[in-house]
Amino acid sequence: MTTATLQLPTWRRLPVGAERAPEGGVHFRVWAPARRRVEVLLESPDGGTPRAVALDSEPDGYHAGHAPDADVGTRYRYRLDGGDAFPDPASRWQPEGPHGPSAVVDPTAFRWSDAGWRGIAPERHVVYELHLGTFTPAGTWAGAAERLGHLVALGVTTLEVLPVAQFPGRFNWGYDGVGLYAPAHQYGTPDDMRAFVDRAHALGLAVILDVVYNHLGPDGNYLAQYAREYFHPTRRTDWGEALNFDGPGSGPVREFFAANAAYWVDEFHLDGLRLDATHAIVDESPRHVLRDVGTRARAAGRGRRVWIVNENEEQRADLVRAPEDGGLGLDAIWNDDWHHSALVALTGRDEAYFSDHRGTAREFVAAARFGFLYQGQWYRWQRQRRGTPALDVAPWRFVHFLENHDQVANVGFGERPRLQSSPPRWRALTALLLLGPQTPMLFQGQEFGSTRRFVYFADHEPELAKLVHEGRFRELRQFPSLALEESQAHLPVPHHPHAFERCVLDWGEAERHPAQTALHRDLLRLRRGDPVLSTPRLGVGTTPGRYEAATLTEHAFLLRWFGEDGDDRLLLVNLDRAAHLDPIPEPLLAPPRGRRWHLRWSSESPAYGGHGTPPVEASESPRTPEPGHKAHWLMENWRLPAESAVLMAAEPSAEGGA
């Protein structure tokens, strides 16, 4: 091996890992500052004794070297100080799982066909969250690719794939990843993942990946063997040791994670990332590591649009503000407030972290206008203030959802909220989700009314599985109904294969529930094709390009989109019994000059399982008199069907008008 190169070669794609060298062979580099001697053990294809190649120590704690006889497919480990050998922390492929050897991969060998793909504009995403292992019975990239046509026909623009970093066991949510650069071997090869993304791009679909930068899984995590500095000396998270982004020796840690973000975008042509639980990523340095993550990921897009969305329980609006405005420059943020109000409205359950929500019209109006409901007010459940001011944040930066992997699974039995609500109410809130000015997100199978539950599952070795099981059940006791002994006895056990198997989608339901699919398809067609609804909103206001919202009753409200020359749209949502609005001194119900409201769409259409929609607005036409009666004028005001959503369009009136 060569010994002259002690600094990062300019041709390397990543600061760490194994990469083919231009002159042949493989260049290895790893950060292990406390280790005096690091060797790469190259496994023999015939199972013979591995050959050791010593790496050179660099001044900043890295060890690097060139092995001329290694090549793509070579399996290897790093031996530390002559003792045990471990997988590469930046392994691109773990064909035998997190405890096995790493394998050399050539990321340039795959032949892409997406040279013309530029991605989706940030204000036009319609997101579909999926878990690769349960999305299809095959549980592979290839199996998922077979369903992409369904999503295109539905009207989805963006796939959000739950984490695929290498995890232990047969099945896992993905949030126990330990090989952060290695796509999980359970789903296929790295090139299988590339083929999935390439196919999605060919069909006009963007693909973003959920990544976990707040903790690592408890099994197969060997980072501490290389450097204790990967973990903060004093902080912890709900899931274990906190990563060290601002303590002593944190520079290479920050580089490791920022490079990881760029790696997924660069080598897999991903269109962005979803950052898990950013509230647990603590960084008190002058430049937050998430700024580096976003900057590096976007640069890796090389002209493609790269969308960075994040989950933040604290609801920190600065995450999605521009750096020049004091923000971290991410693109979008999940809005749990909207979900919590929707779930209470759907099910009536207001336990635990739903207890500060009522599911009323006032909440939906506030969320439509301003995103987060809690922007610094007192939050009883947490006994502290929650959120930060977000009145200036553009509506499309908030991601809204009725279902996601967390919220379906973390309330106990994994039952879909549609099955806990009345069908008409579910249809009404689906209309609000898919037509509203925020970015909508669906969870796998939601569009065809999947009855498959989605619960927490993780296949660990017995001792760890027992601890995870106990911790999971203990966490669910925050819900009084789930703290009951009879409830705990029926909760799904995370490591039981049935917990995983029962989450796999039944695609036959897509054919058996055509009304559900039609509902979602038609709403997304309106969102995409209606000239007013398809224009991204700039924010609240009554001028073209803006929208407003108002309450009508405790459980009825409206959203109004303002178009050019009075070409407005009006969405009326009623989550209670039929509402007779008379009188109705609400100016947002008044049609534009020279126009009248006409029904454009209704959740009560029989095509969706509804009962039809009688006239909603007042009629000024004389009724045909019955025999023996005089003609009279029907002078009712607005009447909203029970548990419904109706979309009205302002169309020119034959009578003209002031």
C-alpha positions as CSV (number, residue, x, y, z in Angstrom):
1,M,0.0,0.0,0.0
2,T,1.1,3.6,-0.5
3,T,2.1,5.7,2.5
4,A,2.7,9.2,1.0
5,T,-0.9,10.4,1.0
6,L,-1.8,11.7,4.5
7,Q,-4.6,14.1,3.5
8,L,-7.9,13.6,1.8
9,P,-7.4,13.0,-2.0
10,T,-9.3,15.5,-4.1
11,W,-11.0,12.7,-6.1
12,R,-12.8,11.2,-3.1
13,R,-16.5,11.7,-2.9
14,L,-16.7,11.4,0.9
15,P,-14.3,12.2,3.7
16,V,-14.7,8.7,5.2
17,G,-15.4,5.2,3.9
18,A,-14.0,3.0,1.2
19,E,-13.7,4.3,-2.4
20,R,-12.2,3.0,-5.6
21,A,-9.1,4.8,-6.5
22,P,-8.4,6.2,-10.0
23,E,-5.3,4.1,-10.3
24,G,-7.1,1.0,-9.2
25,G,-7.5,-0.6,-5.8
26,V,-9.5,1.0,-2.9
27,H,-8.7,3.9,-0.7
28,F,-9.9,3.6,2.9
29,R,-10.4,6.4,5.5
30,V,-11.9,6.4,9.0
31,W,-11.9,8.7,12.0
32,A,-10.5,7.1,15.1
33,P,-8.7,9.7,17.1
34,A,-8.0,7.6,20.2
35,R,-6.6,4.7,18.3
36,R,-2.9,4.4,17.6
37,R,-3.1,1.7,15.0
38,V,-5.9,0.9,12.5
39,E,-5.8,-1.8,10.0
40,V,-8.3,-2.8,7.3
41,L,-8.9,-6.5,7.2
42,L,-9.7,-7.6,3.6
43,E,-11.7,-10.8,3.6
44,S,-10.7,-13.6,1.2
45,P,-13.4,-14.7,-1.3
46,D,-12.7,-18.3,-0.4
47,G,-13.1,-17.7,3.3
48,G,-9.4,-17.8,4.1
49,T,-7.6,-15.7,6.7
50,P,-8.3,-12.0,6.1
51,R,-5.3,-9.9,5.0
52,A,-4.4,-6.9,7.1
53,V,-3.4,-3.6,5.5
54,A,-2.2,-0.9,7.9
55,L,-3.6,2.6,7.5
56,D,-1.5,5.8,8.1
57,S,-2.3,8.1,10.9
58,E,-3.2,11.6,10.0
59,P,-2.8,14.6,12.3
60,D,-6.5,15.2,12.9
61,G,-7.4,11.7,14.1
62,Y,-8.1,10.1,10.7
63,H,-6.5,7.0,9.4
64,A,-6.2,6.4,5.7
65,G,-4.5,4.2,3.2
66,H,-4.6,2.5,-0.2
67,A,-5.1,-1.3,-0.8
68,P,-4.2,-1.9,-4.5
69,D,-5.7,-5.4,-4.6
70,A,-9.1,-4.5,-3.1
71,D,-12.0,-3.9,-5.5
72,V,-15.7,-3.5,-5.7
73,G,-17.3,-6.3,-3.7
74,T,-14.4,-6.7,-1.4
75,R,-15.6,-7.3,2.2
76,Y,-13.7,-5.7,5.0
77,R,-13.6,-4.6,8.6
78,Y,-11.3,-2.3,10.6
79,R,-9.2,-3.8,13.3
80,L,-8.4,-1.3,16.1
81,D,-5.2,-1.4,18.0
82,G,-4.7,-5.0,17.2
83,G,-7.8,-6.1,18.9
84,D,-11.4,-6.6,17.7
85,A,-12.5,-5.7,14.2
86,F,-15.6,-3.7,13.4
87,P,-17.7,-2.6,10.3
88,D,-16.9,0.7,8.7
89,P,-18.9,3.5,10.2
90,A,-19.3,4.9,6.7
91,S,-20.0,1.6,5.0
92,R,-22.0,1.9,1.8
93,W,-23.2,-1.7,2.0
94,Q,-23.7,-4.2,4.8
95,P,-24.7,-7.4,3.0
96,E,-24.9,-9.5,6.2
97,G,-26.4,-6.8,8.4
98,P,-24.8,-4.3,10.9
99,H,-22.6,-6.9,12.6
100,G,-21.1,-8.4,9.5
101,P,-18.4,-7.1,7.2
102,S,-18.7,-4.0,5.1
103,A,-18.5,-4.3,1.3
104,V,-16.9,-1.9,-1.2
105,V,-19.4,-0.3,-3.6
106,D,-18.9,1.6,-6.7
107,P,-21.6,4.4,-6.6
108,T,-20.8,5.4,-10.2
109,A,-21.6,2.0,-11.8
110,F,-25.4,2.5,-12.0
111,R,-26.7,3.9,-15.3
112,W,-29.1,6.7,-14.5
113,S,-31.8,7.8,-17.0
114,D,-32.9,11.0,-15.1
115,A,-30.6,13.6,-16.5
116,G,-33.5,15.9,-17.3
117,W,-35.1,15.6,-13.9
118,R,-35.1,18.8,-11.9
119,G,-37.5,18.0,-9.1
120,I,-40.6,19.6,-7.6
121,A,-41.1,23.3,-6.7
122,P,-41.1,23.6,-2.9
123,E,-44.6,25.0,-2.8
124,R,-46.1,22.2,-4.9
125,H,-45.4,19.0,-3.0
126,V,-48.1,16.4,-2.3
127,V,-46.3,13.9,0.0
128,Y,-46.9,10.2,0.4
129,E,-45.1,8.6,3.4
130,L,-44.3,4.9,3.1
131,H,-42.4,2.2,5.0
132,L,-40.6,0.1,2.5
133,G,-40.9,-3.1,4.4
134,T,-44.7,-2.9,4.7
135,F,-45.6,-1.0,1.6
136,T,-45.8,-4.2,-0.4
137,P,-45.8,-7.9,0.5
138,A,-42.4,-8.2,-1.1
139,G,-41.0,-5.5,1.2
140,T,-38.3,-4.5,-1.3
141,W,-37.3,-1.6,-3.5
142,A,-38.3,-3.7,-6.5
143,G,-41.7,-4.5,-5.0
144,A,-42.4,-0.8,-4.2
145,A,-41.4,0.3,-7.7
146,E,-44.3,-1.8,-9.1
147,R,-46.8,0.4,-7.2
148,L,-45.5,3.8,-8.4
149,G,-48.0,4.0,-11.3
150,H,-50.8,3.9,-8.7
151,L,-49.3,6.9,-6.9
152,V,-48.9,8.9,-10.1
153,A,-52.5,8.3,-11.0
154,L,-53.5,9.3,-7.5
155,G,-51.9,12.7,-7.9
156,V,-49.0,12.4,-5.5
157,T,-45.8,14.3,-6.4
158,T,-43.4,13.3,-3.6
159,L,-42.5,10.0,-1.9
160,E,-41.2,10.2,1.7
161,V,-39.5,6.9,2.5
162,L,-39.1,6.1,6.1
163,P,-35.4,5.5,7.2
164,V,-33.6,2.8,5.4
165,A,-30.2,3.0,7.1
166,Q,-28.9,-0.4,8.0
167,F,-30.7,-1.8,11.1
168,P,-30.5,-5.2,13.0
169,G,-33.0,-8.0,12.8
170,R,-35.6,-9.0,10.2
171,F,-37.8,-5.9,10.5
172,N,-37.7,-2.5,12.0
173,W,-39.4,0.9,11.7
174,G,-36.0,2.2,10.5
175,Y,-35.4,4.5,13.5
176,D,-32.9,2.1,15.0
177,G,-30.5,2.6,12.2
178,V,-26.8,2.1,12.9
179,G,-25.2,2.0,9.4
180,L,-26.1,5.5,8.3
181,Y,-24.5,5.3,4.9
182,A,-25.7,1.7,4.1
183,P,-29.2,1.1,2.7
184,A,-30.6,-1.8,4.7
185,H,-29.8,-5.1,3.0
186,Q,-33.3,-6.4,4.0
187,Y,-34.8,-4.2,1.2
188,G,-32.3,-5.0,-1.6
189,T,-29.0,-3.7,-2.8
190,P,-27.8,-0.1,-3.1
191,D,-28.4,-0.3,-6.8
192,D,-32.0,-1.5,-6.2
193,M,-32.5,1.7,-4.3
194,R,-31.1,3.7,-7.2
195,A,-33.3,1.8,-9.7
196,F,-36.4,2.8,-7.5
197,V,-35.4,6.5,-7.5
198,D,-34.7,6.4,-11.2
199,R,-38.0,4.8,-12.0
200,A,-39.8,7.4,-9.8
201,H,-38.2,10.2,-11.6
202,A,-39.2,8.7,-15.0
203,L,-42.8,8.9,-13.8
204,G,-42.5,12.4,-12.4
205,L,-42.2,11.5,-8.8
206,A,-39.7,13.1,-6.4
207,V,-38.2,10.9,-3.6
208,I,-37.1,12.1,-0.2
209,L,-35.6,10.0,2.6
210,D,-36.3,10.2,6.3
211,V,-32.9,10.4,8.1
212,V,-32.2,10.2,11.9
213,Y,-29.5,12.5,13.1
214,N,-30.6,12.7,16.7
215,H,-29.6,9.2,18.0
216,L,-28.5,5.8,16.8
217,G,-30.0,2.4,17.4
218,P,-29.0,0.3,20.5
219,D,-27.8,-2.8,18.5
220,G,-24.9,-2.7,16.1
221,N,-23.8,0.8,16.9
222,Y,-20.0,0.7,16.8
223,L,-19.2,4.4,16.6
224,A,-18.0,4.6,20.2
225,Q,-15.4,2.0,19.3
226,Y,-13.8,4.5,16.9
227,A,-14.3,7.7,18.9
228,R,-16.2,8.5,22.2
229,E,-16.4,12.0,20.8
230,Y,-19.3,10.9,18.6
231,F,-21.5,11.2,21.7
232,H,-21.9,14.2,24.0
233,P,-20.3,13.7,27.4
234,T,-23.4,14.8,29.4
235,R,-26.5,15.0,27.2
236,R,-29.0,12.2,26.6
237,T,-32.1,11.8,24.5
238,D,-35.3,9.8,25.0
239,W,-33.6,7.1,22.9
240,G,-30.1,7.0,24.4
241,E,-26.9,8.9,24.1
242,A,-27.1,12.3,22.4
243,L,-24.8,12.9,19.4
244,N,-22.0,15.5,19.9
245,F,-22.5,18.4,17.6
246,D,-20.9,21.1,19.8
247,G,-18.7,19.6,22.4
248,P,-15.0,18.8,22.4
249,G,-13.9,16.9,19.2
250,S,-17.3,17.6,17.5
251,G,-15.8,18.9,14.2
252,P,-15.5,15.5,12.5
253,V,-18.9,14.4,14.0
254,R,-20.5,17.4,12.3
255,E,-18.7,16.5,9.1
256,F,-19.8,12.9,9.3
257,F,-23.5,13.9,9.4
258,A,-23.4,16.8,7.0
259,A,-21.6,14.5,4.5
260,N,-24.2,11.8,5.1
261,A,-26.9,14.3,4.0
262,A,-25.0,15.1,0.9
263,Y,-24.3,11.4,0.2
264,W,-27.9,10.4,0.0
265,V,-28.8,13.3,-2.4
266,D,-25.6,12.8,-4.5
267,E,-25.2,9.1,-4.9
268,F,-28.9,8.1,-4.9
269,H,-30.3,11.2,-6.7
270,L,-32.7,11.9,-3.9
271,D,-34.8,15.0,-4.0
272,G,-34.4,15.9,-0.3
273,L,-34.6,14.7,3.2
274,R,-37.0,14.6,6.1
275,L,-35.1,15.2,9.4
276,D,-36.4,13.2,12.3
277,A,-37.0,14.9,15.7
278,T,-34.8,17.9,15.2
279,H,-35.8,19.1,18.7
280,A,-33.4,16.4,20.0
281,I,-30.5,17.7,17.9
282,V,-28.9,20.1,20.4
283,D,-26.2,22.4,19.1
284,E,-25.2,25.5,20.9
285,S,-22.4,26.4,18.6
286,P,-22.5,29.7,16.5
287,R,-23.6,27.8,13.4
288,H,-26.1,25.0,14.0
289,V,-25.3,21.7,12.4
290,L,-28.7,21.7,10.6
291,R,-27.6,24.6,8.5
292,D,-24.6,22.6,7.4
293,V,-26.9,19.6,6.7
294,G,-29.2,21.7,4.5
295,T,-26.4,23.5,2.7
296,R,-24.5,20.4,1.9
297,A,-27.6,18.5,0.8
298,R,-28.7,21.3,-1.6
299,A,-25.2,21.6,-3.1
300,A,-25.2,17.8,-3.7
301,G,-28.3,18.2,-5.9
302,R,-26.2,19.7,-8.6
303,G,-29.1,21.8,-10.1
304,R,-32.0,19.6,-8.9
305,R,-34.4,21.1,-6.4
306,V,-33.7,19.7,-3.0
307,W,-36.4,19.9,-0.3
308,I,-35.5,19.6,3.4
309,V,-38.5,19.0,5.7
310,N,-38.2,18.4,9.4
311,E,-40.1,17.3,12.4
312,N,-39.8,19.5,15.5
313,E,-42.0,18.8,18.6
314,E,-41.1,22.3,20.0
315,Q,-42.5,23.9,16.9
316,R,-39.5,26.2,16.3
317,A,-40.4,28.4,13.3
318,D,-36.8,29.6,12.9
319,L,-36.0,26.2,11.4
320,V,-37.7,27.2,8.2
321,R,-36.7,30.9,8.1
322,A,-33.9,32.0,5.8
323,P,-30.5,32.4,7.4
324,E,-30.5,36.1,6.7
325,D,-33.7,36.3,8.9
326,G,-32.1,34.4,11.7
327,G,-33.3,30.9,10.6
328,L,-31.6,27.7,9.7
329,G,-32.8,27.6,6.1
330,L,-34.8,24.4,6.0
331,D,-37.9,24.3,3.7
332,A,-40.8,22.8,5.6
333,I,-41.9,21.5,9.0
334,W,-44.5,19.0,10.2
335,N,-47.5,20.6,11.9
336,D,-48.6,18.3,14.7
337,D,-51.1,20.9,16.0
338,W,-53.2,20.4,12.9
339,H,-53.1,16.7,13.2
340,H,-54.1,16.8,16.9
341,S,-57.1,19.0,16.3
342,A,-58.1,16.7,13.4
343,L,-57.8,13.6,15.5
344,V,-59.9,15.0,18.3
345,A,-62.5,16.1,15.7
346,L,-62.5,12.7,14.1
347,T,-62.5,10.5,17.2
348,G,-63.4,12.6,20.3
349,R,-60.2,11.3,22.0
350,D,-58.5,14.1,23.9
351,E,-56.1,12.1,26.1
352,A,-52.4,12.8,26.8
353,Y,-50.8,15.1,24.2
354,F,-54.2,15.6,22.5
355,S,-55.6,17.2,25.7
356,D,-54.9,20.8,24.6
357,H,-56.9,20.5,21.4
358,R,-60.7,20.6,20.9
359,G,-61.1,19.9,17.2
360,T,-63.3,23.0,16.8
361,A,-63.8,25.3,13.8
362,R,-61.8,28.0,15.5
363,E,-58.7,25.7,15.6
364,F,-59.0,24.8,12.0
365,V,-59.4,28.4,10.9
366,A,-56.3,29.4,13.0
367,A,-54.2,26.6,11.6
368,A,-55.3,27.5,8.0
369,R,-54.3,31.1,8.5
370,F,-51.2,30.8,10.7
371,G,-49.9,27.2,10.8
372,F,-49.1,26.2,14.3
373,L,-51.8,26.8,16.9
374,Y,-49.3,27.1,19.7
375,Q,-46.7,29.8,19.0
376,G,-45.6,30.5,22.5
377,Q,-48.8,30.0,24.6
378,W,-49.0,27.9,27.7
379,Y,-49.4,24.2,26.9
380,R,-51.0,22.4,29.8
381,W,-49.9,18.9,28.8
382,Q,-46.2,19.9,29.0
383,R,-46.6,22.4,31.8
384,Q,-44.6,25.0,29.8
385,R,-44.9,27.3,26.8
386,R,-44.9,25.6,23.4
387,G,-43.9,26.9,20.0
388,T,-42.4,30.1,18.7
389,P,-44.0,32.9,16.6
390,A,-44.8,31.8,13.1
391,L,-47.3,34.3,11.8
392,D,-44.9,35.2,8.9
393,V,-44.2,31.7,7.7
394,A,-45.6,30.8,4.3
395,P,-48.5,28.3,4.4
396,W,-46.7,25.7,2.1
397,R,-43.9,25.4,4.6
398,F,-46.3,23.6,7.0
399,V,-46.9,19.9,6.3
400,H,-50.4,18.7,7.3
401,F,-51.6,15.1,7.7
402,L,-54.4,13.0,9.1
403,E,-52.1,10.0,9.3
404,N,-48.4,9.3,9.6
405,H,-46.3,6.5,10.9
406,D,-45.9,8.1,14.4
407,Q,-49.5,9.2,14.9
408,V,-51.2,6.0,13.8
409,A,-48.9,3.8,15.8
410,N,-48.3,5.9,18.9
411,V,-51.8,5.9,20.2
412,G,-51.9,2.2,21.0
413,F,-53.4,-0.4,18.7
414,G,-52.4,1.1,15.4
415,E,-56.0,1.5,14.1
416,R,-56.5,3.9,11.3
417,P,-58.4,7.0,12.4
418,R,-60.9,6.6,9.5
419,L,-62.1,3.5,11.3
420,Q,-62.6,5.5,14.5
421,S,-64.7,8.2,12.9
422,S,-67.9,8.5,10.8
423,P,-67.3,8.1,7.0
424,P,-68.8,11.6,6.2
425,R,-66.6,13.4,8.8
426,W,-63.5,11.6,7.4
427,R,-64.3,12.7,3.9
428,A,-64.8,16.3,5.0
429,L,-61.4,16.5,6.7
430,T,-59.8,14.7,3.8
431,A,-61.1,17.5,1.6
432,L,-59.7,20.1,4.0
433,L,-56.3,18.3,4.0
434,L,-56.0,17.9,0.2
435,L,-57.4,21.3,-0.8
436,G,-56.0,23.4,2.0
437,P,-53.1,25.9,1.4
438,Q,-50.6,23.9,3.4
439,T,-48.6,21.0,2.0
440,P,-50.6,17.8,2.4
441,M,-49.2,14.4,3.3
442,L,-50.8,10.9,3.1
443,F,-49.7,7.8,4.8
444,Q,-49.4,4.5,2.9
445,G,-52.8,3.0,2.1
446,Q,-54.7,6.0,3.4
447,E,-55.8,6.8,-0.1
448,F,-57.7,3.5,-0.5
449,G,-59.0,3.3,3.0
450,S,-56.6,0.6,4.3
451,T,-57.8,-1.3,7.3
452,R,-54.4,-2.6,8.0
453,R,-53.1,-1.3,11.4
454,F,-49.7,0.3,11.7
455,V,-47.9,-0.4,15.0
456,Y,-44.4,-0.1,16.3
457,F,-42.2,-3.1,15.4
458,A,-38.6,-3.9,15.9
459,D,-36.8,-7.2,15.8
460,H,-34.1,-7.3,18.5
461,E,-32.2,-10.0,20.3
462,P,-34.2,-11.4,23.3
463,E,-32.8,-9.3,26.1
464,L,-33.0,-6.0,24.2
465,A,-36.4,-6.9,22.8
466,K,-37.7,-7.3,26.4
467,L,-36.4,-3.9,27.3
468,V,-37.9,-2.3,24.2
469,H,-41.2,-4.0,24.9
470,E,-41.3,-2.7,28.5
471,G,-40.3,0.8,27.5
472,R,-42.9,0.9,24.7
473,F,-45.7,-0.1,27.0
474,R,-44.6,2.3,29.7
475,E,-44.6,5.2,27.2
476,L,-48.2,4.3,26.1
477,R,-49.4,4.7,29.7
478,Q,-49.5,8.4,29.2
479,F,-52.9,7.6,27.7
480,P,-55.3,6.8,30.6
481,S,-57.2,4.3,28.4
482,L,-54.0,2.5,27.5
483,A,-52.8,2.4,31.1
484,L,-55.6,0.0,32.0
485,E,-54.5,-3.6,32.6
486,E,-57.0,-4.9,30.1
487,S,-55.6,-2.5,27.5
488,Q,-52.0,-3.4,28.2
489,A,-52.8,-7.1,27.8
490,H,-53.9,-6.5,24.2
491,L,-51.2,-4.1,23.0
492,P,-49.0,-5.4,20.1
493,V,-45.6,-6.7,21.2
494,P,-43.0,-4.9,19.1
495,H,-40.7,-7.9,18.5
496,H,-43.4,-10.4,17.6
497,P,-43.4,-11.1,13.8
498,H,-47.2,-10.7,13.8
499,A,-46.8,-7.1,14.8
500,F,-44.9,-6.5,11.6
501,E,-46.8,-8.8,9.3
502,R,-50.2,-7.3,10.1
503,C,-48.9,-3.9,9.0
504,V,-48.2,-5.0,5.4
505,L,-50.6,-3.3,3.1
506,D,-53.4,-5.4,1.5
507,W,-53.4,-4.0,-2.0
508,G,-56.6,-5.9,-2.8
509,E,-58.3,-3.2,-0.7
510,A,-57.5,-0.6,-3.4
511,E,-59.9,-2.5,-5.7
512,R,-62.4,-3.2,-2.9
513,H,-62.6,0.4,-1.8
514,P,-63.0,2.4,-5.1
515,A,-64.9,5.2,-3.5
516,Q,-62.0,6.0,-1.1
517,T,-59.5,6.1,-4.0
518,A,-61.9,8.2,-6.1
519,L,-62.2,10.7,-3.2
520,H,-58.5,11.2,-2.9
521,R,-57.8,11.2,-6.7
522,D,-60.6,13.7,-7.4
523,L,-59.4,16.1,-4.7
524,L,-55.8,16.0,-5.8
525,R,-57.0,16.5,-9.4
526,L,-58.8,19.7,-8.2
527,R,-55.7,20.8,-6.3
528,R,-53.6,20.3,-9.3
529,G,-56.0,21.4,-12.1
530,D,-58.3,24.1,-10.8
531,P,-56.8,27.4,-11.9
532,V,-57.4,29.0,-8.5
533,L,-56.6,26.1,-6.2
534,S,-53.5,25.2,-8.1
535,T,-51.9,28.6,-7.5
536,P,-49.7,28.4,-4.4
537,R,-51.0,30.8,-1.8
538,L,-48.8,33.7,-0.7
539,G,-50.5,33.9,2.7
540,V,-53.7,35.4,4.2
541,G,-55.4,38.4,2.6
542,T,-58.2,39.2,0.2
543,T,-56.2,40.0,-2.9
544,P,-55.5,37.6,-5.8
545,G,-53.0,34.9,-4.7
546,R,-54.1,35.0,-1.1
547,Y,-56.8,33.3,1.0
548,E,-58.8,33.9,4.2
549,A,-60.8,31.7,6.6
550,A,-63.6,32.3,9.1
551,T,-65.7,30.3,11.6
552,L,-69.4,29.9,11.0
553,T,-70.5,27.8,13.9
554,E,-68.6,26.0,16.6
555,H,-67.9,23.1,14.2
556,A,-68.4,24.8,10.8
557,F,-65.9,27.1,9.0
558,L,-64.8,28.3,5.5
559,L,-61.7,28.9,3.5
560,R,-61.9,31.3,0.6
561,W,-59.3,31.5,-2.2
562,F,-59.1,34.8,-4.0
563,G,-58.5,34.6,-7.8
564,E,-58.1,37.1,-10.6
565,D,-61.2,39.2,-11.5
566,G,-63.4,37.6,-8.8
567,D,-62.7,34.0,-9.9
568,D,-62.8,32.9,-6.2
569,R,-63.2,29.5,-4.5
570,L,-65.0,28.8,-1.3
571,L,-64.6,25.6,0.8
572,L,-67.2,25.1,3.4
573,V,-66.5,22.4,6.1
574,N,-69.1,21.3,8.6
575,L,-68.1,18.7,11.2
576,D,-71.5,18.5,13.0
577,R,-75.1,18.1,12.2
578,A,-76.6,20.1,9.3
579,A,-76.0,23.8,9.9
580,H,-78.8,26.3,9.0
581,L,-77.0,29.6,8.7
582,D,-79.7,32.3,8.9
583,P,-78.9,35.1,9.4
584,I,-75.2,34.9,8.3
585,P,-73.4,38.2,8.6
586,E,-70.1,36.8,7.4
587,P,-68.7,38.9,4.5
588,L,-66.5,36.0,3.2
589,L,-69.7,34.3,2.1
590,A,-70.7,37.2,-0.2
591,P,-69.9,36.4,-3.8
592,P,-67.7,38.7,-5.9
593,R,-69.3,41.5,-7.9
594,G,-71.3,40.1,-10.8
595,R,-70.9,36.5,-9.7
596,R,-72.8,33.8,-7.8
597,W,-71.6,30.7,-6.0
598,H,-72.1,27.4,-7.8
599,L,-71.3,24.0,-6.4
600,R,-68.1,22.6,-7.8
601,W,-67.5,19.5,-5.6
602,S,-69.0,17.9,-2.6
603,S,-67.8,15.2,-0.2
604,E,-71.5,14.0,-0.1
605,S,-71.4,12.8,-3.7
606,P,-72.7,9.3,-4.0
607,A,-69.5,8.5,-5.9
608,Y,-67.7,8.7,-2.5
609,G,-70.4,7.0,-0.5
610,G,-72.4,10.1,0.3
611,H,-76.1,10.9,0.0
612,G,-76.1,13.8,-2.4
613,T,-76.0,17.5,-1.8
614,P,-79.1,19.7,-1.8
615,P,-78.6,23.4,-2.7
616,V,-76.2,25.0,-0.3
617,E,-76.7,28.7,-0.9
618,A,-80.0,30.6,-0.9
619,S,-82.2,30.2,-4.0
620,E,-84.1,33.1,-5.4
621,S,-86.1,31.2,-8.0
622,P,-89.8,30.7,-7.6
623,R,-90.9,27.2,-6.8
624,T,-93.4,25.5,-9.1
625,P,-96.6,25.7,-7.0
626,E,-98.5,22.6,-6.1
627,P,-102.1,22.3,-7.2
628,G,-104.2,24.7,-5.1
629,H,-101.2,26.8,-3.9
630,K,-99.7,30.1,-5.0
631,A,-96.2,30.4,-6.2
632,H,-93.8,31.6,-3.6
633,W,-90.1,32.5,-3.3
634,L,-87.7,30.2,-1.5
635,M,-85.8,32.6,0.7
636,E,-83.6,30.3,2.8
637,N,-80.0,31.3,3.6
638,W,-77.1,28.9,3.6
639,R,-77.6,25.3,4.6
640,L,-74.5,23.1,5.1
641,P,-75.0,19.3,5.0
642,A,-74.1,17.4,8.1
643,E,-70.4,16.3,8.3
644,S,-69.5,17.5,4.9
645,A,-67.2,19.7,2.8
646,V,-68.4,21.5,-0.3
647,L,-66.4,23.5,-2.8
648,M,-68.1,26.5,-4.4
649,A,-66.8,28.4,-7.4
650,A,-67.7,32.1,-8.1
651,E,-69.2,32.0,-11.6
652,P,-70.5,34.9,-13.7
653,S,-74.1,35.7,-12.9
654,A,-76.7,36.0,-15.7
655,E,-78.2,38.9,-13.8
656,G,-74.9,40.7,-13.5
657,G,-74.9,42.7,-10.3
658,A,-73.2,45.5,-8.4
